[in-house]
Amino acid sequence: MANTYKVPAAFLLALGVAGLALSQPAGAQAPANQPAPEVKKWNNTVPTNRAVYAGKPSAPAPRRDLSGVWDASAEQGFQAKGAFEYPAMRANDAREGIDPDERNIARQLPYTPAGEAALLANRPAAGVRAAPPGKSNDPTDSCEPVGFPRMLLYELRTFQIVQTPTQTIFLNQTDNSWRIVWTDGRALPAEPEPRWNGYSVGRWTDDSTFVVDTVGLDERTWLDYAGRPHSSELRVEETYQRVNHDTVHLTMKITDPPMYKEPWLALNKYPIHLQPPGFDMIERICSPAEAAEYNRLIGIPLSQ
């Protein structure tokens, strides 16, 4: 973990709770007649994970409906090595002493020369391409907006989907960010003024598949934690396929001709699970004051 990494207070609290749980004697179990613990109604930190869904029969998917609270963190939603389908690698990593295990799982992206140069200019705080302590230029180290699609290719955690007759609204736990996907038939803007999260339109291609196209994304953001770059021509296509009542498969295609020779899939049928009704998401906000305090006590200030 890089010294400049921010740690939300809620996350530290969760670690403390986990530590208390691990301190229980091995094999200790509650008496058989003890009632099941009440489901926590506020500030949930433990979503229902894939082990619960693995052998659980599920009802059919409702027609053209994605509403509800969804979670992917149990499926490795924190993508520390970059976009899930492409763990980070550069052409010369093998000559720079990168751990062999990292090289073996890495897949090379189809960078253009401009894309390779932009990649090398970005210095992540951690992971395969980590910069030396204090030398990262990751914009999120100083609490700059994560932006889209990095919000899904870095901290793909819990999010809620709300549907109206003209919009599909995504409320992301990461940085408490939100996105509006228009479903009223409008076209994407031809010359969009850049936005952190871009401009999005969505459509149903069948009764269980929702496709979102996004353009107009601010070049200051990174695609993922590994520092993958993008240009103003970036186009992101998300496909949400609801395979049954409890599960959605998310596929994300990146198209950016100035940076990549061909489109590539950052996520490919990535499983996301529906959470119980009443699930209350915790805050995961980057606070500049808390980040500065963390760097003062634990990390290395960004100015060094």
C-alpha positions in Angstrom: 0.0 0.0 0.0 1.4 3.4 -1.0 2.1 5.8 1.8 -0.2 8.4 0.3 -3.2 6.1 0.1 -6.3 7.6 1.8 -8.1 5.5 4.4 -11.7 6.5 5.0 -12.7 6.5 8.7 -15.5 4.1 8.0 -13.0 1.7 6.5 -10.8 1.9 9.6 -13.9 1.2 11.7 -14.6 -1.8 9.6 -11.1 -3.1 10.1 -11.5 -2.8 13.9 -14.8 -4.8 13.8 -13.0 -7.4 11.7 -10.2 -7.6 14.2 -12.6 -8.2 17.0 -14.2 -11.0 15.0 -10.9 -12.7 14.4 -10.0 -12.5 18.1 -12.8 -15.0 18.9 -11.5 -18.6 19.7 -11.1 -20.8 16.7 -14.2 -23.0 16.1 -16.3 -21.0 18.5 -20.0 -21.2 17.5 -23.2 -19.7 18.8 -25.5 -22.1 20.7 -28.0 -23.8 18.4 -31.0 -22.2 20.2 -29.6 -18.7 20.0 -31.6 -16.5 17.6 -29.9 -15.3 14.4 -28.3 -11.8 14.8 -30.4 -9.0 13.5 -29.5 -7.6 10.1 -27.7 -4.3 10.5 -30.0 -1.6 9.2 -27.6 1.4 9.1 -24.1 1.8 7.7 -23.8 -1.7 6.3 -20.2 -2.7 5.7 -20.6 -6.4 4.7 -22.7 -6.9 1.6 -24.1 -10.4 0.7 -21.2 -12.1 -1.0 -21.0 -14.6 -3.8 -20.8 -17.6 -1.5 -24.4 -16.9 -0.5 -25.5 -16.7 -4.2 -23.4 -19.7 -5.4 -25.9 -22.4 -4.6 -29.0 -20.3 -4.2 -31.8 -20.7 -6.7 -32.9 -17.3 -8.1 -36.2 -16.2 -9.5 -36.3 -15.0 -13.2 -35.2 -11.5 -13.9 -38.0 -8.9 -14.0 -38.6 -7.3 -17.3 -36.5 -4.2 -18.1 -35.7 -3.5 -14.4 -32.3 -2.9 -12.8 -33.6 -1.0 -9.7 -32.1 -1.9 -6.3 -28.9 -1.9 -4.4 -26.1 -3.9 -6.1 -22.6 -4.9 -4.9 -19.5 -6.3 -6.6 -16.9 -5.9 -3.8 -17.1 -9.6 -3.0 -16.0 -10.3 -6.6 -12.7 -8.4 -6.2 -14.3 -5.0 -6.8 -11.1 -3.2 -5.6 -9.0 -3.5 -8.8 -5.6 -2.6 -7.4 -3.8 -3.9 -10.5 -5.9 -2.0 -12.9 -9.0 -2.9 -14.9 -10.1 -6.4 -13.9 -9.6 -8.0 -17.4 -6.2 -6.4 -17.9 -3.9 -6.4 -14.9 -1.3 -3.6 -15.4 1.8 -4.2 -17.6 4.1 -2.1 -19.8 6.3 -3.5 -22.6 9.5 -3.0 -20.5 8.2 -4.2 -17.1 10.1 -7.5 -17.4 13.4 -5.5 -17.5 12.5 -3.5 -14.4 12.4 -6.2 -11.7 8.6 -6.5 -11.6 7.6 -9.6 -9.6 7.3 -12.6 -11.9 3.9 -13.5 -10.6 2.6 -10.1 -11.6 4.1 -10.5 -15.1 2.5 -13.9 -15.6 -1.1 -12.6 -15.0 -0.6 -9.3 -16.9 -2.1 -8.8 -20.3 -0.7 -6.2 -22.7 -3.1 -3.5 -23.9 -3.0 -2.3 -27.5 -1.5 1.1 -26.9 -0.8 3.5 -29.7 2.6 5.4 -29.4 0.7 8.3 -27.9 -1.1 6.0 -25.5 2.2 4.4 -24.3 3.7 7.9 -23.7 0.7 9.0 -21.7 0.8 5.8 -19.7 4.4 6.3 -18.7 3.7 9.9 -17.6 1.1 8.6 -15.1 2.6 7.4 -11.8 0.3 5.3 -9.6 0.7 5.2 -5.9 0.6 1.4 -5.7 0.4 -1.8 -7.7 2.5 -3.1 -10.6 3.5 0.3 -11.8 3.9 1.9 -8.4 6.0 5.1 -8.2 8.5 5.6 -5.4 7.0 6.9 -2.1 5.9 10.5 -2.5 6.4 10.5 -6.3 2.9 9.5 -7.4 0.8 11.9 -9.5 -2.4 10.0 -9.1 -5.0 12.8 -9.0 -7.1 11.0 -6.4 -4.2 11.3 -3.9 -5.3 14.9 -3.3 -9.0 14.0 -3.5 -9.6 15.1 -7.1 -12.7 13.4 -8.6 -12.3 9.8 -9.6 -14.5 10.3 -12.6 -15.9 7.8 -15.0 -15.1 5.0 -15.8 -12.6 4.8 -13.1 -15.3 4.7 -10.5 -16.1 1.2 -11.9 -12.5 0.2 -12.7 -11.0 1.0 -9.3 -13.5 0.9 -6.4 -16.4 -1.1 -7.9 -18.2 -1.3 -4.7 -21.9 -0.9 -3.7 -24.2 1.2 -5.9 -27.9 1.8 -6.3 -29.9 2.1 -9.5 -33.1 4.1 -9.6 -35.2 4.1 -12.7 -37.7 6.8 -13.8 -39.6 7.1 -17.1 -36.8 9.2 -18.7 -33.6 8.4 -16.7 -31.7 5.6 -15.1 -29.8 7.0 -12.1 -26.6 5.4 -10.7 -25.8 6.3 -7.1 -22.2 5.1 -6.4 -20.9 4.5 -2.9 -17.4 5.4 -4.1 -16.9 9.1 -3.4 -20.7 9.3 -3.1 -20.9 10.1 -6.8 -23.9 9.9 -9.1 -24.6 9.5 -12.8 -27.6 10.3 -14.9 -28.2 8.0 -17.9 -30.9 9.5 -20.1 -33.4 7.0 -21.6 -35.7 9.5 -23.3 -34.3 8.9 -26.8 -32.0 11.9 -27.0 -28.7 11.6 -28.9 -25.3 12.1 -27.3 -23.9 15.6 -27.7 -21.8 16.1 -30.9 -19.3 18.5 -29.2 -19.6 17.9 -25.5 -18.0 20.2 -22.9 -15.9 17.8 -20.8 -17.4 16.5 -17.5 -15.9 14.3 -14.8 -18.5 11.6 -15.5 -19.4 12.5 -19.1 -22.7 12.4 -20.8 -24.6 9.1 -21.0 -27.6 7.7 -22.8 -29.1 4.2 -22.4 -31.4 1.8 -24.2 -32.8 -1.7 -23.6 -31.8 -4.1 -26.4 -34.1 -6.8 -25.0 -36.1 -7.4 -21.8 -33.0 -8.1 -19.7 -30.1 -6.2 -21.4 -29.5 -2.4 -20.8 -26.7 -0.7 -22.8 -25.2 2.7 -21.8 -23.0 4.8 -24.1 -20.9 7.6 -22.5 -18.8 10.4 -24.1 -17.4 13.8 -23.1 -15.1 12.6 -20.4 -12.5 14.9 -18.8 -8.9 13.9 -19.8 -7.6 14.7 -16.4 -9.0 11.4 -15.0 -7.4 8.0 -15.3 -9.2 4.9 -16.5 -8.0 2.8 -13.6 -5.7 2.5 -10.6 -2.8 1.5 -12.9 -2.8 4.9 -14.6 -4.2 3.9 -18.0 -4.8 7.2 -19.9 -7.6 8.3 -22.1 -8.2 11.1 -24.6 -11.2 13.4 -25.2 -12.4 10.9 -27.8 -12.9 8.2 -25.2 -16.2 6.3 -25.6 -17.4 3.9 -23.0 -20.0 1.2 -23.6 -21.5 -0.6 -20.5 -23.8 -3.6 -20.9 -25.9 -4.6 -17.9 -27.4 -8.1 -18.5 -29.7 -9.2 -15.7 -29.3 -13.0 -15.9 -31.8 -13.6 -13.0 -33.4 -11.8 -10.2 -30.3 -11.6 -8.0 -27.4 -11.2 -10.5 -26.3 -8.8 -13.2 -23.4 -9.3 -15.5 -21.5 -6.1 -16.3 -19.4 -5.7 -19.5 -17.5 -2.5 -20.2 -15.9 -1.7 -23.6 -13.3 1.0 -24.0 -12.9 2.7 -27.4 -10.3 5.5 -27.7 -8.4 5.6 -31.1 -5.8 8.2 -30.0 -4.7 6.0 -27.1 -5.5 2.4 -28.1 -5.3 0.7 -31.5 -8.5 -1.2 -31.0 -11.4 -1.4 -28.5 -10.9 -3.6 -25.4 -13.0 -5.0 -22.6 -12.2 -3.7 -19.2 -14.9 -5.9 -17.6 -16.4 -9.0 -19.2 -19.6 -10.3 -17.7 -18.5 -9.2 -14.3 -21.0 -10.6 -11.7 -22.8 -8.1 -9.5 -25.3 -9.1 -6.8 -28.6 -7.6 -5.6 -28.6 -6.7 -1.9 -31.6 -7.2 0.5 -34.3 -4.5 0.6 -33.4 -1.8 3.1 -29.6 -2.2 2.6 -28.0 1.1 3.7 -24.8 2.1 2.0 -22.0 3.7 4.1 -20.2 6.8 3.0 -16.9 6.5 1.1 -15.9 10.1 0.6 -12.4 11.4 0.0 -11.9 14.1 2.5 -8.9 16.4 1.8 -8.4 17.1 5.5 -8.4 13.4 6.4 -6.0 12.6 3.5 -3.6 15.3 4.7 -3.8 14.0 8.2 -3.1 10.5 7.1 -0.1 11.6 5.1 1.2 13.6 8.1 0.9 10.7 10.5 1.6 7.7 8.3 2.4 8.5 4.7 4.8 10.9 2.9 3.3 14.3 2.1 2.7 14.8 -1.6 4.9 17.9 -1.7 8.0 15.8 -0.9 
